[in-house]
Amino acid sequence: MRRFVFSLCVIVGVVSAVRSSSSAGLLGRVEVLVVPGVAHGGNAGPLEMIGIGGVPEGIEGRRAARKVQVQSRGSDTTFDRLATWCSDDAAPSSRDSTWISSRIEAKAVALLAFVGAGYTHDYGKYKGPVKAAARQLRSQQDAQGGFGAPAKRAADVRADIASALALTELYGLTTSPLFRNSAYLAVEHVGELVLDDRFAEWLDEDIALLAWAALAFRSADTVGFEVPFRSVRALRVAVESLCRDRSWITTPLDHASLAFSAILFSDRVLDRDTEADRLREEFPHLVEACLAHLPDAARCKTDPDYVHFATLALWQYGGEEWKSWEAVMKHGIPAPSSPWPGDEPSTDDPALEAERMREVSLLTMCAEVYYRYDRVAGGR
C-alpha cells in the first residue's frame, strides 16, 4: 500500500464574480460560454473572473483564449439533461452509504458544471435545477461540515471535497449569504480531512483527492475565506514529496492529478515556502506522461476523471503540449448530439445513474477550461 506522510492543503484557482446591482456580469459569463470566438475586448465590467493566480487581472475582459477550436459541449442539450436529474429531490437512503456519497458527489459536480457556464440559483434558464442541487447539498451537510457518509472511505471524502468546491464557487459567483456559511464550514471540514491520520489511506485509494482538495482550497482563498494554513502546508509537502519520488505515481490519473496540483502550487499563492523551481522541473515529465494517454472518445468514456484533470493540467501548461491535447480533445469529448458516457439504456440503479451524470459533468467542465480558470504565472 502506498503511504504518504502529509495532511492536505488545497489550491486551485476558481472563478469569482464581483456583481453589480444588475446581472450583466453573469450574462457576460454566459456569452463567453455560448459564443465561440467571442472577441477579447477590454474590461469585463461587473464580472471579474479571478484566475488561479488569485488576482483580479487574472482574466482581462473576455479572454482572447476563448477563440476556441473546440465547440462548447456545455450546450443546452447537455444542461437540459443535467437539469432534469438535478431537479430530482429524492433524498439518499441513510442505509446505503455508497448511494449517499455517489449521489452527493454527482450533484456537486453537476453544480460545478452549471456554475462554470454562469448559471446560478438566481440567474439563467436553469435557476430551478441549480437551486435544487444546492439545496440538496446543504440538506446533507452535517454539523462538522461534511456531506458524505460518516464511514469515511475515499469515496465519502471525495463527496465532501467536491461539495465544498461547488458551494464555494457558487458563493463566489453570487456572493449570496445563502451559501456563505455552508461553503465556509465545508472548507474547514476539508482542512480537517487533510490532517486526518487516515488521509494517506484515502489518497492511496484515490489520488485524485489531491487535486480536488487543491481546487477547493484555492477556490476558498480566491473568494476571501481563511484557508487553514496547516492543511495547506501539509498538501504542499505532499505534492513536493510525490514529485521527488514518483514511484508511487503509476496510473494516468495519478500523473494528471499530481501535474495539476504541482502547477497550481508553483505560483506560491497559498504557501510562499513552496519549492516552486523544483516543482517546475517536474512539469515536463508529468505532462509527457499525460500526453501518453490522449483524450480520445474511448478514454473519455472509461476514464473521465483522468481526462478532466489532465485537461486542466495541459491547459495550465500551455504551449505545443496543450495544442496536441486540444486537437484530440475536441473530437474525443462527445458533442451534445452524440452518445455521452451515460447514454446507455436507462437503469433503475440510482447509484449508477448518479455516476453517469457525474461523467457528463466532468466532460462538460473540460469544455469550459478555456475561460474557467486563468493560467498561473509561467503558463505558456
Buried (B, 14 or more C-beta within 10 A) or exposed (E): EBEBEBBBBBBBBBBBBBBEEEBBBBBBBBBBBEEBEBEEEEEBBBBBBBBBBBBBEBBBBBBEBBEBEBEBBBBEEBBEBBBEBBBBEEEBEEEBBBBBBBBBBBBBBBBBBBBBBBBBBEBBEBBEBBBBBBBBBBEBBEEEBBBBBEEBBBBBBBBBBBBBBBBBBBBBBBBBEBBBBBBBBBBBBBBBBBBBEEBBBBBBBBBBBBBBBBBBBBBBBBBEBEBBEEBBBBBBBBBBEBBEEBEBBEBBBBBBBBBBBBBBBBBBBBBEEBBBEEBBEBBEEBBEBBBEBBBBBEBBBEBBBBBBBBBBBBBBBBEEBBEEBBEBBBEBBBBBEEEBBBEEEEEEEBBEBBBBBBBBBBBBBBBBBBBBBBBBEBBE
